[in-house]
Amino acid sequence: MFLFRWRRFLLFLGDVALFYAALALALITRRFSLVPFAFFMEHVRVFSVFLPVCTGIFYVVGFYDLRRINKLVHLINTSLVSFVVNLAAASALFYAFYLQLGLTPKTHLLLTILFLHILATVWRRIWTRAVLSRLLVQKVAFLGTNPLVEEMRKDLHKNPHLGFSVVELPGLGAADYNKEGYWRPNGRCCGDLSSKIDLLVVDADDAEKDPSIEGLLLSTAVMEEIPIITHLDFYEELYEKIPPEHAAKPSWLLSNVLHQNDQFYGIFKRAIDIIGAASGLILTLPLTAAIFAAVKVSAGFEAPVFFFQKRVGHLGKRFIIWKFRTMVVGAEKAGPLYKAEAADARITKLGRVLRGTRLDEIPQLWNVLKGDMSLVGPRPEWVSEVRILERSVAHYHLRHLIKPGVTGWAQINYHATSSEAESVEKLHYDLYYVKNMSLALDLGIILRTFRRVFQKDAGMVKKTALPV
């Protein structure tokens, strides 16, 4: 889809240009004079190794999140976090491969990263203002109306930084169309429609109430090459989630899930799961031993170290999930969908540390290795919770069409749930992944999971259909 990606891509291209501009500034600052072109190109060859690292970290910390960078406070905080992480990553890369690099530009590296973040922060402020200008704002008109459309209208009105301006459809006089009760291309209307509308969002069901008007507007949009998109696709692209009430329809299931049969993706995903889980278990073995010992010391040598619970997995299959115990024994007796307070007495002191750093999830790599779970997918829920949610949310079972994951699209976009309403909202994101799962999306989720580990629920920028 074209709605946001071109904006993010232009931001990325700007960052690439600014990286080399920052390098030039670093060399000039270090020498207090202009540098020979051959000297600059020699550093370009070496420093290009750091470019994917810098832009990758930009993505992880949220430097391409249009909602996050809109607010100056969020932009500055994100820039500072990115600077620290980029400096650490670039330094580690430098000391690991400095012999192969052929240069030892420690000061140049520091100055380049510093200048890059200053320029990138200014670039985003300029970009935000440019998006708000008439030059880059896309004029969106809605054909048809329903609650989702009305929510999107309000959101776009109150969040102009998203780059859309809602305009009304031009009025049609009686002479502009015929009264035939069916749709057909029947010429143009409204003068130069392309000068008034950049994008036409259509609710086909509602528009069918007056097919003659719909036909005239659609035929005009086609003739004038105005992009046309359904309101559901627009919603999905705008919020990166899917309305569950739409996914409950068999047509959505047949069109977006059941026809998918990418065997290469399935095989490759499983291979990544095995390699990733095995590597993770080996690399975290010393950490696992330390946590094992810490749990024994803090809770007593008779206390269980691991927490086992029956969860619902692929196609409703039950399996036992592994986690480090972070609560007192018997805490699950509070029941499903328990809304815990901030100072939940059930959580141990060590458990708060493990939960805050997500280290309690390490044993789930064993579930991935066994094939019960994947590295990426909807989080597996407790059997008792699923029984409740499947009775109250008829389409909740759709999230079980794929393997559950250690991390997932809902986990990086929404907070932990403790009610039916929150579970429905989380389902929006799970269904987005069910429809759009791919290796590229999996990689993006894994990268953004690192940010989510250190991100508090209260600090998340919500992507609801309500004002941010």
ABEGO torsion letter per residue (X at the ends): XAAAAAAAAAAAAAAAAAAAAAAAAAAAAAAGBBBBAAAAAAAAAAAAAAAAAAAAAAAAAGAABAAAAABAAAAAAAAAAAAAAAAAAAAAAAAAAAAAAGBBBAAAAAAAAAAAAAAAAAAAAAAAAAAABAAABBBBBBBEBBAAAAAAAAAAAABAAAGBBBBBBBBBBAAABBABABBBBAEBBGEBAAAABABBBBBAAAAAABAAAAAAAAAAAAAAGBBBBBAAAAAAAAAGBBBAAAAABAAAAAAAAAABBBAAAAAAAAAAAAAAAAAAAAAAAAAAAAAAAAAAAAAEAABBABBBBBBBBBGGBBBBBBBBBABBBGAAAAEBGBBBBABBAABBAAAAAAAAAGAAAAAAAAAAAAGABBABEBBBBBAAAAAAAAAABAAAAAAAABBBBABBAAAAABBBBABAAAAAAAAAAAAAAAAABBAAAAAAAAAAAAAAAABBAAABBBBBABBX
